[in-house]
């Protein structure tokens, strides 16, 4: 009898847990893209052109389904932002790989960028985002499509039953972000600001999801915390996931073990973006770096500094991170997020996510949309336009692109497109007021659209968790306003204790979304709020509509989907012609060798005769290895180019008659304490050369053996 009772008990607990559990699969894949000669996406600085890799970029995919197999796929990418063309092509590729394009669609797929500013550009199909990248970059797009698609397919294939999802929230993460437009934040109503007095003018809360398998094994983690991917500044030329990419790397290294190469482990940890619009990781705050006021805070309202002639200039005003340099700052802000996440997971969960999986999606034509305002009057959104402060940039990176019209620019792409700029009508000026219009992008469709006309929004429900997928960067208060509004919609509809989060930079990119009050000051974020003063109100109205549709089981109305502009894309990124070495040299030969021995804590640098890394991106692979000699005489690879302690730096190429060098650095001081064993090491480089005939040829080279001693 007792065994029967026991069996019954086990069966019952099984039933009980099943209703609290989901089908979950996770996946991760390399999507680094071209490591050289391609402009970085984010700062719009023309000479910020990649010259190597500090960390590889990864796509991290989460597939969550309920018992009825209603499912969503959420992907966080170590990239600048989402792109509608990217979604279109990823859906096609995933459909091809799975042999079924009905499983993942626009409705249930979200691709959110962490907003690193140190990844390759050229993956958005609109002219505005291509000024500094010299147009569209197919090499970036192809790597992003394949990396994201493979991550989704991997997650799809890994789906297992009975996964529980715990959520953690409410603990403040301090000293990791500041508001970079505090004067604008202060324009929000005092009573609204008072609601957030404990946090101040940035969100300090991290919402974390912990996925645990039926066997009790930790499967994955996903969190949202508001901070810009701008710890690496606009002088950086090495591809990097910035602070969020490094935080992911740290957690995954802990959970998968040190011997698993970055991005190759079973455990996946994404640090996703949320309402980070006015939120900077550069916690020292804005200071004048030249001129008579050097070392003093910049002007509070305009973020300018006086130059020697007494003129107000934005170039000298910028904010530095907490570290001695940008690498250290990245590490500090990453470590703060990593430790906070690990501590949350070790503590007691705020609650368990339980219930069904559902979703709604809608394309919105954001031109001239009616918006019912709080007082019941009707406002309108406007065709896209950017204000003058857009060109000034921010205290994370002052503007460097000269938007003056004319053909004297050094950019061939700008010379072609600048002639198409349209002059705003009186109606458009009035609609966007008080924004003075610099670029009237909404009316230009030559040589193709400058900005999206139709944008996607969606909501994912996983139990009592509601993820609002928004195609831009909401400021701190804009995000708070949207979350509290949707939370009220949900509680009014009888949803118990809803958990609402915003996934930022999702599925396309529309710059910033400020509050109506912040818009009046026309700082950078407001100047970059494309669709006018009622942009936020419009998104809140439409998000409320699709959330209600979801709750009522109704389909959501939608406008037409964005046009596929692939065939119209222009690109001026020069192709790789051929790789050369000098007389008496060979590819992979060591140009500067290692020393005989190094003390732990010092950096090893070796230079090789190289070839252009664009010839082969070595996806899911590496341009370098740091190998340790084993007792049996074999070599074991300890570190690769995706590791934080290594740097792959490439120089040469165009203008060097095809000759180039690869400098590889291994900094033993950047390895976690006591991890490097003493012994014999070597550094190897892997390249692919292009012959004049176009034929590609793999080669490799290794340094001499060297000792590492304590």
Buried (B, 14 or more C-beta within 10 A) or exposed (E): EEEEEEEEEEEEEEEEEEEBBBBBBBBBBBBBBBBBBBBBBBBBBBEBBBBBBBBBBBBBBBBBBBEEEBBBBBBBBBBBBBBBBBBBBBBEBBBEBBEEEEBBBBBBBBBBBBBBBBBBBBBBBBBBBBBBBBBBBBBBBBBBBBBBBBBBBBBBEBBBEBBBBBBBBEBEBEEBBBBBBBBBBBBBEEEBBEEBEEBBBBBBBBBBBBBBBBEEEBBBBBBBBBBBBBBBBBEBBBBBBBBBBBBBBBBBBBBBEEEBBBBBBBBBBBBBBBBBBBBBBBBBBBBBBBBEBEEEEBBEEBBBBBBEEEEBBBBBBBBBBBBEEBBBBBBBBBBBBBBBBBEBBEEEBBBEBBBEBBBBBBBBBBBBBEBEEEEEEEBBBBBBBBBBBBBBBBBBBBBBBBBEEEEEBEBEBBBBBBEBBBEBEEEBBEBBBEBBBBBBBBBBBBBBBBBBBBBBBBBBBBBBBBBBBBBBBBBBBBBBBBBEBBBEBBEEEEBEEBBBBBBBBBBBBBBBBBBBBBBBBBBBBBBBBBBBBBBBBBBBBBBBBBBBBBBEEEEBEBBEEBBEBBEBBBBBBEEBBBBBBEEEEEBBBBBEBBEEEBEBEEEBBBBBBBBBBBBBBBBBBBBBBBBBBEEEEEBEBBBBBBBBBBBBBBBBBEEEEBBBBBBBBBBBEBBEEEEBEEEBBBBBBBBBBBEEEEEBEEBEBBBEBBBBEE
